[in-house]
């Protein structure tokens, strides 16, 4: 009886695999038939659209570069901030102080992201040189990232709370946080923070093993290093 059941199960599985293979073959045949129906005019039209799309993208890239996209630059004075947000659809501006160590951490990551995300103007401004702007935007903690889209303030990243509350967050973590505000193009998983996923993966890989390395207290991983403004 058991042998008969195994044979029946094998037959069922075999039939299912055959059905899947037949369905895939039909799909491939359908795509081939579509391609065969294309004449030279159709192919030429596709080629023209592709070239037009490439030209449009190149023109957009040149426009971005004209406004300083692709590099992490400093806004010299507060009135220039309004020109920046007017000329670029997507803006991420870091309000910093020279004396604040965490600002230097953000600088490192933002410099990388500026080169990666040409579509977004990523810049910084010295908070001590723009008191009017800080008051208007209600900047109370340094560092703070102001996220502007279509000349309107979309979001704030205050301190490192949204970045895992640690100085050791990854560039990918900051990228993920900016993507939450729809200010950069992002193809990753918006539901799971990258650093959290990495920690889970590390725990899975080292189950049952004693972790080696210098420990670090979490007492100092809160926003105590951020400067009240």
ZALUMLUM-33578 format. One record per residue (C-alpha): x negated, y negated, z negated; residue number from 0; residue in three letters. Coordinates in nm, 3 decimals. Layout:
% residues N
<rec><x>X</x><y>Y</y><z>Z</z><resi>NUM</resi><resn>ala</resn></rec>
...
***
This chain:
% residues 229
<rec><x>0.000</x><y>0.000</y><z>0.000</z><resi>0</resi><resn>unk</resn></rec>
<rec><x>-0.280</x><y>-0.242</y><z>-0.095</z><resi>1</resi><resn>unk</resn></rec>
<rec><x>-0.465</x><y>-0.163</y><z>0.228</z><resi>2</resi><resn>unk</resn></rec>
<rec><x>-0.150</x><y>-0.232</y><z>0.427</z><resi>3</resi><resn>unk</resn></rec>
<rec><x>-0.103</x><y>-0.568</y><z>0.255</z><resi>4</resi><resn>unk</resn></rec>
<rec><x>-0.464</x><y>-0.664</y><z>0.331</z><resi>5</resi><resn>unk</resn></rec>
<rec><x>-0.411</x><y>-0.577</y><z>0.699</z><resi>6</resi><resn>unk</resn></rec>
<rec><x>-0.091</x><y>-0.783</y><z>0.709</z><resi>7</resi><resn>unk</resn></rec>
<rec><x>-0.266</x><y>-1.078</y><z>0.546</z><resi>8</resi><resn>unk</resn></rec>
<rec><x>-0.553</x><y>-1.051</y><z>0.790</z><resi>9</resi><resn>unk</resn></rec>
<rec><x>-0.312</x><y>-1.049</y><z>1.080</z><resi>10</resi><resn>unk</resn></rec>
<rec><x>-0.132</x><y>-1.356</y><z>0.947</z><resi>11</resi><resn>unk</resn></rec>
<rec><x>-0.457</x><y>-1.547</y><z>0.903</z><resi>12</resi><resn>unk</resn></rec>
<rec><x>-0.574</x><y>-1.441</y><z>1.245</z><resi>13</resi><resn>unk</resn></rec>
<rec><x>-0.252</x><y>-1.567</y><z>1.401</z><resi>14</resi><resn>unk</resn></rec>
<rec><x>-0.279</x><y>-1.897</y><z>1.215</z><resi>15</resi><resn>unk</resn></rec>
<rec><x>-0.634</x><y>-1.949</y><z>1.340</z><resi>16</resi><resn>unk</resn></rec>
<rec><x>-0.522</x><y>-1.867</y><z>1.694</z><resi>17</resi><resn>unk</resn></rec>
<rec><x>-0.238</x><y>-2.119</y><z>1.669</z><resi>18</resi><resn>unk</resn></rec>
<rec><x>-0.479</x><y>-2.391</y><z>1.548</z><resi>19</resi><resn>unk</resn></rec>
<rec><x>-0.722</x><y>-2.311</y><z>1.830</z><resi>20</resi><resn>unk</resn></rec>
<rec><x>-0.442</x><y>-2.327</y><z>2.087</z><resi>21</resi><resn>unk</resn></rec>
<rec><x>-0.320</x><y>-2.661</y><z>1.951</z><resi>22</resi><resn>unk</resn></rec>
<rec><x>-0.672</x><y>-2.808</y><z>1.968</z><resi>23</resi><resn>unk</resn></rec>
<rec><x>-0.716</x><y>-2.678</y><z>2.322</z><resi>24</resi><resn>unk</resn></rec>
<rec><x>-0.389</x><y>-2.839</y><z>2.429</z><resi>25</resi><resn>unk</resn></rec>
<rec><x>-0.498</x><y>-3.170</y><z>2.273</z><resi>26</resi><resn>unk</resn></rec>
<rec><x>-0.831</x><y>-3.159</y><z>2.458</z><resi>27</resi><resn>unk</resn></rec>
<rec><x>-0.655</x><y>-3.074</y><z>2.786</z><resi>28</resi><resn>unk</resn></rec>
<rec><x>-0.421</x><y>-3.369</y><z>2.733</z><resi>29</resi><resn>unk</resn></rec>
<rec><x>-0.712</x><y>-3.610</y><z>2.684</z><resi>30</resi><resn>unk</resn></rec>
<rec><x>-0.887</x><y>-3.474</y><z>2.994</z><resi>31</resi><resn>unk</resn></rec>
<rec><x>-0.572</x><y>-3.525</y><z>3.199</z><resi>32</resi><resn>unk</resn></rec>
<rec><x>-0.549</x><y>-3.887</y><z>3.082</z><resi>33</resi><resn>unk</resn></rec>
<rec><x>-0.909</x><y>-3.949</y><z>3.185</z><resi>34</resi><resn>unk</resn></rec>
<rec><x>-0.854</x><y>-3.787</y><z>3.523</z><resi>35</resi><resn>unk</resn></rec>
<rec><x>-0.565</x><y>-4.028</y><z>3.590</z><resi>36</resi><resn>unk</resn></rec>
<rec><x>-0.796</x><y>-4.327</y><z>3.546</z><resi>37</resi><resn>unk</resn></rec>
<rec><x>-0.896</x><y>-4.481</y><z>3.876</z><resi>38</resi><resn>unk</resn></rec>
<rec><x>-1.179</x><y>-4.725</y><z>3.941</z><resi>39</resi><resn>unk</resn></rec>
<rec><x>-0.955</x><y>-5.023</y><z>3.869</z><resi>40</resi><resn>unk</resn></rec>
<rec><x>-0.866</x><y>-4.884</y><z>3.525</z><resi>41</resi><resn>unk</resn></rec>
<rec><x>-1.231</x><y>-4.821</y><z>3.439</z><resi>42</resi><resn>unk</resn></rec>
<rec><x>-1.326</x><y>-5.166</y><z>3.563</z><resi>43</resi><resn>unk</resn></rec>
<rec><x>-1.054</x><y>-5.324</y><z>3.348</z><resi>44</resi><resn>unk</resn></rec>
<rec><x>-1.184</x><y>-5.137</y><z>3.042</z><resi>45</resi><resn>unk</resn></rec>
<rec><x>-1.537</x><y>-5.251</y><z>3.120</z><resi>46</resi><resn>unk</resn></rec>
<rec><x>-1.425</x><y>-5.614</y><z>3.156</z><resi>47</resi><resn>unk</resn></rec>
<rec><x>-1.239</x><y>-5.605</y><z>2.824</z><resi>48</resi><resn>unk</resn></rec>
<rec><x>-1.544</x><y>-5.457</y><z>2.655</z><resi>49</resi><resn>unk</resn></rec>
<rec><x>-1.775</x><y>-5.724</y><z>2.797</z><resi>50</resi><resn>unk</resn></rec>
<rec><x>-1.529</x><y>-5.997</y><z>2.700</z><resi>51</resi><resn>unk</resn></rec>
<rec><x>-1.512</x><y>-5.861</y><z>2.347</z><resi>52</resi><resn>unk</resn></rec>
<rec><x>-1.892</x><y>-5.856</y><z>2.321</z><resi>53</resi><resn>unk</resn></rec>
<rec><x>-1.914</x><y>-6.215</y><z>2.448</z><resi>54</resi><resn>unk</resn></rec>
<rec><x>-1.655</x><y>-6.326</y><z>2.196</z><resi>55</resi><resn>unk</resn></rec>
<rec><x>-1.840</x><y>-6.154</y><z>1.913</z><resi>56</resi><resn>unk</resn></rec>
<rec><x>-2.170</x><y>-6.310</y><z>2.018</z><resi>57</resi><resn>unk</resn></rec>
<rec><x>-2.010</x><y>-6.654</y><z>2.030</z><resi>58</resi><resn>unk</resn></rec>
<rec><x>-1.867</x><y>-6.600</y><z>1.681</z><resi>59</resi><resn>unk</resn></rec>
<rec><x>-2.206</x><y>-6.490</y><z>1.552</z><resi>60</resi><resn>unk</resn></rec>
<rec><x>-2.371</x><y>-6.802</y><z>1.696</z><resi>61</resi><resn>unk</resn></rec>
<rec><x>-2.105</x><y>-7.018</y><z>1.528</z><resi>62</resi><resn>unk</resn></rec>
<rec><x>-2.170</x><y>-6.846</y><z>1.194</z><resi>63</resi><resn>unk</resn></rec>
<rec><x>-2.546</x><y>-6.894</y><z>1.228</z><resi>64</resi><resn>unk</resn></rec>
<rec><x>-2.496</x><y>-7.263</y><z>1.306</z><resi>65</resi><resn>unk</resn></rec>
<rec><x>-2.331</x><y>-7.298</y><z>0.965</z><resi>66</resi><resn>unk</resn></rec>
<rec><x>-2.603</x><y>-7.105</y><z>0.783</z><resi>67</resi><resn>unk</resn></rec>
<rec><x>-2.444</x><y>-6.762</y><z>0.767</z><resi>68</resi><resn>unk</resn></rec>
<rec><x>-2.687</x><y>-6.472</y><z>0.737</z><resi>69</resi><resn>unk</resn></rec>
<rec><x>-2.910</x><y>-6.638</y><z>0.480</z><resi>70</resi><resn>unk</resn></rec>
<rec><x>-2.875</x><y>-6.718</y><z>0.112</z><resi>71</resi><resn>unk</resn></rec>
<rec><x>-2.909</x><y>-7.094</y><z>0.097</z><resi>72</resi><resn>unk</resn></rec>
<rec><x>-2.864</x><y>-7.369</y><z>-0.162</z><resi>73</resi><resn>unk</resn></rec>
<rec><x>-2.612</x><y>-7.651</y><z>-0.142</z><resi>74</resi><resn>unk</resn></rec>
<rec><x>-2.814</x><y>-7.965</y><z>-0.233</z><resi>75</resi><resn>unk</resn></rec>
<rec><x>-2.529</x><y>-8.178</y><z>-0.370</z><resi>76</resi><resn>unk</resn></rec>
<rec><x>-2.169</x><y>-8.136</y><z>-0.472</z><resi>77</resi><resn>unk</resn></rec>
<rec><x>-2.009</x><y>-8.331</y><z>-0.186</z><resi>78</resi><resn>unk</resn></rec>
<rec><x>-2.171</x><y>-8.085</y><z>0.057</z><resi>79</resi><resn>unk</resn></rec>
<rec><x>-1.976</x><y>-7.804</y><z>-0.112</z><resi>80</resi><resn>unk</resn></rec>
<rec><x>-1.656</x><y>-7.930</y><z>0.050</z><resi>81</resi><resn>unk</resn></rec>
<rec><x>-1.816</x><y>-7.935</y><z>0.395</z><resi>82</resi><resn>unk</resn></rec>
<rec><x>-1.933</x><y>-7.577</y><z>0.347</z><resi>83</resi><resn>unk</resn></rec>
<rec><x>-1.587</x><y>-7.452</y><z>0.251</z><resi>84</resi><resn>unk</resn></rec>
<rec><x>-1.436</x><y>-7.646</y><z>0.539</z><resi>85</resi><resn>unk</resn></rec>
<rec><x>-1.671</x><y>-7.509</y><z>0.804</z><resi>86</resi><resn>unk</resn></rec>
<rec><x>-1.661</x><y>-7.142</y><z>0.698</z><resi>87</resi><resn>unk</resn></rec>
<rec><x>-1.354</x><y>-6.924</y><z>0.653</z><resi>88</resi><resn>unk</resn></rec>
<rec><x>-1.517</x><y>-6.704</y><z>0.389</z><resi>89</resi><resn>unk</resn></rec>
<rec><x>-1.743</x><y>-6.854</y><z>0.122</z><resi>90</resi><resn>unk</resn></rec>
<rec><x>-1.909</x><y>-6.709</y><z>-0.188</z><resi>91</resi><resn>unk</resn></rec>
<rec><x>-2.082</x><y>-6.976</y><z>-0.397</z><resi>92</resi><resn>unk</resn></rec>
<rec><x>-2.299</x><y>-6.901</y><z>-0.700</z><resi>93</resi><resn>unk</resn></rec>
<rec><x>-2.294</x><y>-7.169</y><z>-0.971</z><resi>94</resi><resn>unk</resn></rec>
<rec><x>-2.626</x><y>-7.127</y><z>-1.149</z><resi>95</resi><resn>unk</resn></rec>
<rec><x>-2.874</x><y>-7.280</y><z>-1.394</z><resi>96</resi><resn>unk</resn></rec>
<rec><x>-3.250</x><y>-7.241</y><z>-1.371</z><resi>97</resi><resn>unk</resn></rec>
<rec><x>-3.272</x><y>-7.141</y><z>-1.738</z><resi>98</resi><resn>unk</resn></rec>
<rec><x>-3.018</x><y>-6.857</y><z>-1.713</z><resi>99</resi><resn>unk</resn></rec>
<rec><x>-3.183</x><y>-6.521</y><z>-1.650</z><resi>100</resi><resn>unk</resn></rec>
<rec><x>-2.868</x><y>-6.357</y><z>-1.517</z><resi>101</resi><resn>unk</resn></rec>
<rec><x>-2.854</x><y>-6.612</y><z>-1.236</z><resi>102</resi><resn>unk</resn></rec>
<rec><x>-3.183</x><y>-6.475</y><z>-1.106</z><resi>103</resi><resn>unk</resn></rec>
<rec><x>-3.033</x><y>-6.125</y><z>-1.108</z><resi>104</resi><resn>unk</resn></rec>
<rec><x>-2.741</x><y>-6.248</y><z>-0.897</z><resi>105</resi><resn>unk</resn></rec>
<rec><x>-2.981</x><y>-6.428</y><z>-0.662</z><resi>106</resi><resn>unk</resn></rec>
<rec><x>-3.152</x><y>-6.098</y><z>-0.582</z><resi>107</resi><resn>unk</resn></rec>
<rec><x>-2.829</x><y>-5.922</y><z>-0.487</z><resi>108</resi><resn>unk</resn></rec>
<rec><x>-2.671</x><y>-6.216</y><z>-0.304</z><resi>109</resi><resn>unk</resn></rec>
<rec><x>-2.978</x><y>-6.256</y><z>-0.086</z><resi>110</resi><resn>unk</resn></rec>
<rec><x>-2.932</x><y>-5.898</y><z>0.035</z><resi>111</resi><resn>unk</resn></rec>
<rec><x>-2.558</x><y>-5.937</y><z>0.092</z><resi>112</resi><resn>unk</resn></rec>
<rec><x>-2.602</x><y>-6.264</y><z>0.283</z><resi>113</resi><resn>unk</resn></rec>
<rec><x>-2.806</x><y>-6.083</y><z>0.547</z><resi>114</resi><resn>unk</resn></rec>
<rec><x>-2.566</x><y>-5.789</y><z>0.559</z><resi>115</resi><resn>unk</resn></rec>
<rec><x>-2.241</x><y>-5.986</y><z>0.579</z><resi>116</resi><resn>unk</resn></rec>
<rec><x>-2.282</x><y>-6.242</y><z>0.853</z><resi>117</resi><resn>unk</resn></rec>
<rec><x>-1.907</x><y>-6.306</y><z>0.842</z><resi>118</resi><resn>unk</resn></rec>
<rec><x>-1.936</x><y>-6.474</y><z>0.501</z><resi>119</resi><resn>unk</resn></rec>
<rec><x>-2.122</x><y>-6.787</y><z>0.393</z><resi>120</resi><resn>unk</resn></rec>
<rec><x>-2.309</x><y>-6.690</y><z>0.075</z><resi>121</resi><resn>unk</resn></rec>
<rec><x>-2.475</x><y>-6.977</y><z>-0.106</z><resi>122</resi><resn>unk</resn></rec>
<rec><x>-2.553</x><y>-7.129</y><z>-0.446</z><resi>123</resi><resn>unk</resn></rec>
<rec><x>-2.539</x><y>-7.466</y><z>-0.619</z><resi>124</resi><resn>unk</resn></rec>
<rec><x>-2.704</x><y>-7.593</y><z>-0.936</z><resi>125</resi><resn>unk</resn></rec>
<rec><x>-2.424</x><y>-7.640</y><z>-1.189</z><resi>126</resi><resn>unk</resn></rec>
<rec><x>-2.616</x><y>-7.911</y><z>-1.373</z><resi>127</resi><resn>unk</resn></rec>
<rec><x>-2.622</x><y>-8.126</y><z>-1.060</z><resi>128</resi><resn>unk</resn></rec>
<rec><x>-2.247</x><y>-8.106</y><z>-0.992</z><resi>129</resi><resn>unk</resn></rec>
<rec><x>-2.055</x><y>-8.191</y><z>-1.313</z><resi>130</resi><resn>unk</resn></rec>
<rec><x>-1.751</x><y>-8.321</y><z>-1.123</z><resi>131</resi><resn>unk</resn></rec>
<rec><x>-1.725</x><y>-7.999</y><z>-0.923</z><resi>132</resi><resn>unk</resn></rec>
<rec><x>-1.769</x><y>-7.781</y><z>-1.232</z><resi>133</resi><resn>unk</resn></rec>
<rec><x>-1.492</x><y>-7.973</y><z>-1.408</z><resi>134</resi><resn>unk</resn></rec>
<rec><x>-1.261</x><y>-7.953</y><z>-1.108</z><resi>135</resi><resn>unk</resn></rec>
<rec><x>-1.317</x><y>-7.579</y><z>-1.063</z><resi>136</resi><resn>unk</resn></rec>
<rec><x>-1.313</x><y>-7.517</y><z>-1.439</z><resi>137</resi><resn>unk</resn></rec>
<rec><x>-1.659</x><y>-7.359</y><z>-1.449</z><resi>138</resi><resn>unk</resn></rec>
<rec><x>-1.714</x><y>-7.266</y><z>-1.813</z><resi>139</resi><resn>unk</resn></rec>
<rec><x>-1.959</x><y>-6.977</y><z>-1.792</z><resi>140</resi><resn>unk</resn></rec>
<rec><x>-2.287</x><y>-6.945</y><z>-1.602</z><resi>141</resi><resn>unk</resn></rec>
<rec><x>-2.331</x><y>-6.757</y><z>-1.378</z><resi>142</resi><resn>unk</resn></rec>
<rec><x>-1.997</x><y>-6.783</y><z>-1.201</z><resi>143</resi><resn>unk</resn></rec>
<rec><x>-1.919</x><y>-6.694</y><z>-0.841</z><resi>144</resi><resn>unk</resn></rec>
<rec><x>-1.649</x><y>-6.898</y><z>-0.670</z><resi>145</resi><resn>unk</resn></rec>
<rec><x>-1.478</x><y>-6.716</y><z>-0.385</z><resi>146</resi><resn>unk</resn></rec>
<rec><x>-1.318</x><y>-6.943</y><z>-0.126</z><resi>147</resi><resn>unk</resn></rec>
<rec><x>-1.109</x><y>-6.831</y><z>0.172</z><resi>148</resi><resn>unk</resn></rec>
<rec><x>-0.955</x><y>-7.068</y><z>0.425</z><resi>149</resi><resn>unk</resn></rec>
<rec><x>-1.069</x><y>-7.367</y><z>0.212</z><resi>150</resi><resn>unk</resn></rec>
<rec><x>-0.877</x><y>-7.238</y><z>-0.090</z><resi>151</resi><resn>unk</resn></rec>
<rec><x>-1.022</x><y>-7.091</y><z>-0.409</z><resi>152</resi><resn>unk</resn></rec>
<rec><x>-0.929</x><y>-6.723</y><z>-0.394</z><resi>153</resi><resn>unk</resn></rec>
<rec><x>-1.107</x><y>-6.575</y><z>-0.695</z><resi>154</resi><resn>unk</resn></rec>
<rec><x>-1.379</x><y>-6.604</y><z>-0.960</z><resi>155</resi><resn>unk</resn></rec>
<rec><x>-1.645</x><y>-6.359</y><z>-1.075</z><resi>156</resi><resn>unk</resn></rec>
<rec><x>-1.737</x><y>-6.482</y><z>-1.423</z><resi>157</resi><resn>unk</resn></rec>
<rec><x>-2.053</x><y>-6.341</y><z>-1.577</z><resi>158</resi><resn>unk</resn></rec>
<rec><x>-2.109</x><y>-5.967</y><z>-1.528</z><resi>159</resi><resn>unk</resn></rec>
<rec><x>-1.785</x><y>-5.837</y><z>-1.679</z><resi>160</resi><resn>unk</resn></rec>
<rec><x>-1.649</x><y>-5.726</y><z>-1.340</z><resi>161</resi><resn>unk</resn></rec>
<rec><x>-1.985</x><y>-5.571</y><z>-1.250</z><resi>162</resi><resn>unk</resn></rec>
<rec><x>-1.995</x><y>-5.309</y><z>-1.523</z><resi>163</resi><resn>unk</resn></rec>
<rec><x>-2.095</x><y>-5.551</y><z>-1.801</z><resi>164</resi><resn>unk</resn></rec>
<rec><x>-2.462</x><y>-5.473</y><z>-1.747</z><resi>165</resi><resn>unk</resn></rec>
<rec><x>-2.765</x><y>-5.647</y><z>-1.599</z><resi>166</resi><resn>unk</resn></rec>
<rec><x>-2.846</x><y>-5.330</y><z>-1.407</z><resi>167</resi><resn>unk</resn></rec>
<rec><x>-2.552</x><y>-5.326</y><z>-1.167</z><resi>168</resi><resn>unk</resn></rec>
<rec><x>-2.627</x><y>-5.235</y><z>-0.805</z><resi>169</resi><resn>unk</resn></rec>
<rec><x>-2.595</x><y>-5.452</y><z>-0.495</z><resi>170</resi><resn>unk</resn></rec>
<rec><x>-2.320</x><y>-5.213</y><z>-0.385</z><resi>171</resi><resn>unk</resn></rec>
<rec><x>-2.128</x><y>-5.291</y><z>-0.703</z><resi>172</resi><resn>unk</resn></rec>
<rec><x>-2.132</x><y>-5.664</y><z>-0.630</z><resi>173</resi><resn>unk</resn></rec>
<rec><x>-2.039</x><y>-5.596</y><z>-0.268</z><resi>174</resi><resn>unk</resn></rec>
<rec><x>-1.743</x><y>-5.387</y><z>-0.386</z><resi>175</resi><resn>unk</resn></rec>
<rec><x>-1.629</x><y>-5.664</y><z>-0.620</z><resi>176</resi><resn>unk</resn></rec>
<rec><x>-1.640</x><y>-5.925</y><z>-0.342</z><resi>177</resi><resn>unk</resn></rec>
<rec><x>-1.445</x><y>-5.690</y><z>-0.118</z><resi>178</resi><resn>unk</resn></rec>
<rec><x>-1.168</x><y>-5.690</y><z>-0.378</z><resi>179</resi><resn>unk</resn></rec>
<rec><x>-1.115</x><y>-6.055</y><z>-0.290</z><resi>180</resi><resn>unk</resn></rec>
<rec><x>-1.110</x><y>-5.981</y><z>0.085</z><resi>181</resi><resn>unk</resn></rec>
<rec><x>-1.397</x><y>-6.219</y><z>0.150</z><resi>182</resi><resn>unk</resn></rec>
<rec><x>-1.626</x><y>-5.966</y><z>0.323</z><resi>183</resi><resn>unk</resn></rec>
<rec><x>-1.575</x><y>-5.680</y><z>0.566</z><resi>184</resi><resn>unk</resn></rec>
<rec><x>-1.587</x><y>-5.356</y><z>0.368</z><resi>185</resi><resn>unk</resn></rec>
<rec><x>-1.536</x><y>-4.994</y><z>0.471</z><resi>186</resi><resn>unk</resn></rec>
<rec><x>-1.593</x><y>-4.828</y><z>0.133</z><resi>187</resi><resn>unk</resn></rec>
<rec><x>-1.351</x><y>-4.703</y><z>-0.131</z><resi>188</resi><resn>unk</resn></rec>
<rec><x>-1.188</x><y>-5.005</y><z>-0.294</z><resi>189</resi><resn>unk</resn></rec>
<rec><x>-1.032</x><y>-4.787</y><z>-0.564</z><resi>190</resi><resn>unk</resn></rec>
<rec><x>-1.358</x><y>-4.665</y><z>-0.718</z><resi>191</resi><resn>unk</resn></rec>
<rec><x>-1.648</x><y>-4.891</y><z>-0.826</z><resi>192</resi><resn>unk</resn></rec>
<rec><x>-1.971</x><y>-4.758</y><z>-0.669</z><resi>193</resi><resn>unk</resn></rec>
<rec><x>-2.169</x><y>-4.760</y><z>-0.995</z><resi>194</resi><resn>unk</resn></rec>
<rec><x>-1.892</x><y>-4.568</y><z>-1.170</z><resi>195</resi><resn>unk</resn></rec>
<rec><x>-1.891</x><y>-4.307</y><z>-0.893</z><resi>196</resi><resn>unk</resn></rec>
<rec><x>-2.272</x><y>-4.279</y><z>-0.917</z><resi>197</resi><resn>unk</resn></rec>
<rec><x>-2.253</x><y>-4.222</y><z>-1.294</z><resi>198</resi><resn>unk</resn></rec>
<rec><x>-1.994</x><y>-3.948</y><z>-1.251</z><resi>199</resi><resn>unk</resn></rec>
<rec><x>-2.211</x><y>-3.782</y><z>-0.988</z><resi>200</resi><resn>unk</resn></rec>
<rec><x>-2.515</x><y>-3.799</y><z>-1.216</z><resi>201</resi><resn>unk</resn></rec>
<rec><x>-2.320</x><y>-3.643</y><z>-1.504</z><resi>202</resi><resn>unk</resn></rec>
<rec><x>-2.208</x><y>-3.361</y><z>-1.276</z><resi>203</resi><resn>unk</resn></rec>
<rec><x>-2.565</x><y>-3.296</y><z>-1.160</z><resi>204</resi><resn>unk</resn></rec>
<rec><x>-2.709</x><y>-3.290</y><z>-1.510</z><resi>205</resi><resn>unk</resn></rec>
<rec><x>-2.445</x><y>-3.096</y><z>-1.701</z><resi>206</resi><resn>unk</resn></rec>
<rec><x>-2.614</x><y>-2.889</y><z>-1.968</z><resi>207</resi><resn>unk</resn></rec>
<rec><x>-2.948</x><y>-3.066</y><z>-1.923</z><resi>208</resi><resn>unk</resn></rec>
<rec><x>-3.104</x><y>-3.310</y><z>-2.166</z><resi>209</resi><resn>unk</resn></rec>
<rec><x>-3.148</x><y>-3.650</y><z>-2.008</z><resi>210</resi><resn>unk</resn></rec>
<rec><x>-3.498</x><y>-3.794</y><z>-2.037</z><resi>211</resi><resn>unk</resn></rec>
<rec><x>-3.594</x><y>-4.158</y><z>-2.035</z><resi>212</resi><resn>unk</resn></rec>
<rec><x>-3.590</x><y>-4.469</y><z>-2.244</z><resi>213</resi><resn>unk</resn></rec>
<rec><x>-3.254</x><y>-4.537</y><z>-2.403</z><resi>214</resi><resn>unk</resn></rec>
<rec><x>-3.086</x><y>-4.875</y><z>-2.408</z><resi>215</resi><resn>unk</resn></rec>
<rec><x>-2.840</x><y>-5.009</y><z>-2.657</z><resi>216</resi><resn>unk</resn></rec>
<rec><x>-2.507</x><y>-5.119</y><z>-2.521</z><resi>217</resi><resn>unk</resn></rec>
<rec><x>-2.470</x><y>-5.387</y><z>-2.788</z><resi>218</resi><resn>unk</resn></rec>
<rec><x>-2.634</x><y>-5.640</y><z>-2.557</z><resi>219</resi><resn>unk</resn></rec>
<rec><x>-2.446</x><y>-5.539</y><z>-2.243</z><resi>220</resi><resn>unk</resn></rec>
<rec><x>-2.156</x><y>-5.773</y><z>-2.298</z><resi>221</resi><resn>unk</resn></rec>
<rec><x>-2.130</x><y>-6.131</y><z>-2.184</z><resi>222</resi><resn>unk</resn></rec>
<rec><x>-2.345</x><y>-6.260</y><z>-2.470</z><resi>223</resi><resn>unk</resn></rec>
<rec><x>-2.619</x><y>-6.342</y><z>-2.217</z><resi>224</resi><resn>unk</resn></rec>
<rec><x>-2.388</x><y>-6.569</y><z>-2.022</z><resi>225</resi><resn>unk</resn></rec>
<rec><x>-2.415</x><y>-6.937</y><z>-2.104</z><resi>226</resi><resn>unk</resn></rec>
<rec><x>-2.099</x><y>-7.119</y><z>-2.204</z><resi>227</resi><resn>unk</resn></rec>
<rec><x>-2.065</x><y>-7.433</y><z>-2.000</z><resi>228</resi><resn>unk</resn></rec>
***
